[in-house]
Every structure is written in C-alpha cells, then in structure tokens.
Amino acid sequence: MGYKKAKLDYDEKYDSLFVFCEDEYEYKTSLELDSNIILDFSVDGVPVAFEFLNASNLFNVNKDDFSKIKSLNIKSKITKKEINITVKILISKLNKAIDTGVNRVISNNLNVPEYDSEIALA
C-alpha cells in the first residue's frame, strides 16, 4: 500500500474540497467516480488527488466546518472489478468532535490498474 501525506483546499463559493498529495507529482488524468467525487491520477497510475463536489452536503457538515478539520484520511483500493474509496474526517466544533465520512464503491469499467493507497493530512 502506498501512503502519502496530504494537503487540502476548500473553496466555499463552489463548496469543493480538494485533497492532494503533498509530494510533487505529474498529473495525468481524472476519473469521475460519481457526481460528487473526482479522482486524479499521476502519470505512474497512482491516485494522487480527490475532489469532493457539494462537499458540505456530501459530508453532512456546514461549509465553515471545513476550516476546523483536525484529521482527514482517504483510503483507495482499486481491484480489477471495483474502485473503493473510504474517506474519514474529524472536525473540531465547539469543543466537540464531529466524525464524518463517505464510502463509495464503483465498478472498474475503465480498467484502472490495481493499487492500494492511503493519503492523510500531514
């Protein structure tokens, strides 16, 4: 499994959360997993970035909560048959911890190479 440190950028106007590898990489292509999740790959075929559209609805939080993220972890497992993405986010709000996330499994119809990866906030 490949592990990478991540950074994030949240665009409140467009309600888009972009999570990307801290290490430099050369972008190759994007794959829309569903209407709200886009996965970016490097030229090496490694998942290196995720974009979550309609993020506040997707994660069931307020837009301003994205500035209070304490931890974020994304695991992606790609097999010949499917792509499985699991996202876990911990947000600190009013001295409480909000634990949220999503899990998506889609068919690997595009024959994305098999790969296990994990990215987390540095």
N, C-alpha and C positions, 0 to 999 in steps of 0.2 A: 504494500500500500504506500502510495506517495503522500507525504504530509507537507503542507505548505502554510506559511504564515500569511494572514490576510489583512487587508485594509478595507475600509468601506467608505462609501459616499452616498449620502441620501439627498435626493432632490425633492424638497417638499412641494414645489409647484406641480411637478409631474407625478408625485408620490411613487418615486422609483428608488429602490435600494440596490446599489451596485456594490458587489463584494468581489474583490480581485486579489490575486496573489501578490504578495509583497515583492517577491523576486521578479526581476525583469524576464519577460517572455516575448516571443514574437507571435502575435495574433494570426490565426489562420481563418477560422470560420465560426459562425454562431449556429446554434440549433435551438429552435423554439420548442420547448418541451410541452408547454400548454399555453393558453392565452396570457398567463401571468409570469412564466418563468422562461428565461433565455439562458442557455449555457454556452460559454465561449471556450474554444479550444486553441491551443498553441499549434505551431507547425509540427510539433512532435506528437500530436494527437492527445495531449494531456488536458483535462479540464482545468482552466485557469481563472475563470470569472463566471459570476452568476448575476443576472439582473432580474429583480423581482418587481414587476409592474403592479400597480394598485396595491402597494405593499401594506398600507395600513389596513385594508380590508383582508388581504391575504393572511396577515399575521394577527388580525383582530386586535389592533392597538391604535392609539391616537398618533397622528403624524408627529407631534412633538416628542413622543416616546423614543423615536429613533436616535435622538441626541443623548439618550440615557442608557444605551446598550452597554452592559457590563461584560457579556461574553456572547460569542456567536461561533457556531460550529456547523460546517456543512460536510456531510459525507456523501460521496457519489460512488455508486457501484454499477459498472457497466458490464453486462454479460452479452453473449451473442443474442439473447432473446429480449432483454429489457434494460432500461436505464432507471435506476432507483436513486432518488435524491432525498436526503433527510436533512432538514435544517432545524437547529435548536438555537433559540435566542433567549437570553436572560436580560431583563430590563429592570433597573432600579427606579422605583417611583414612590415617592412619599414614604421612604424607609421600608418599602415592601419590595419583594422580588416578584416580577411577573415573568413567568416561564411560558414561552410560546414557540411555535414552530409549524412546519409543514412537512409532509411526506408525499412525494409523487413517484409513481411507477408508470412508465410508459413503455410501449413496445419499441424495440431497437430496429425499426424498419429501415433505417439509413445505414445499417451495418457499421456503427461507430465501434472502433476497436475496444476490446475488453480492457478495463482499467479500474482499479480501486484508488480513490483519493480522498483526502480529508484536508480542508482548509479551516483555519480558526483565526480569530483576532489575535494579533501579536501582543 
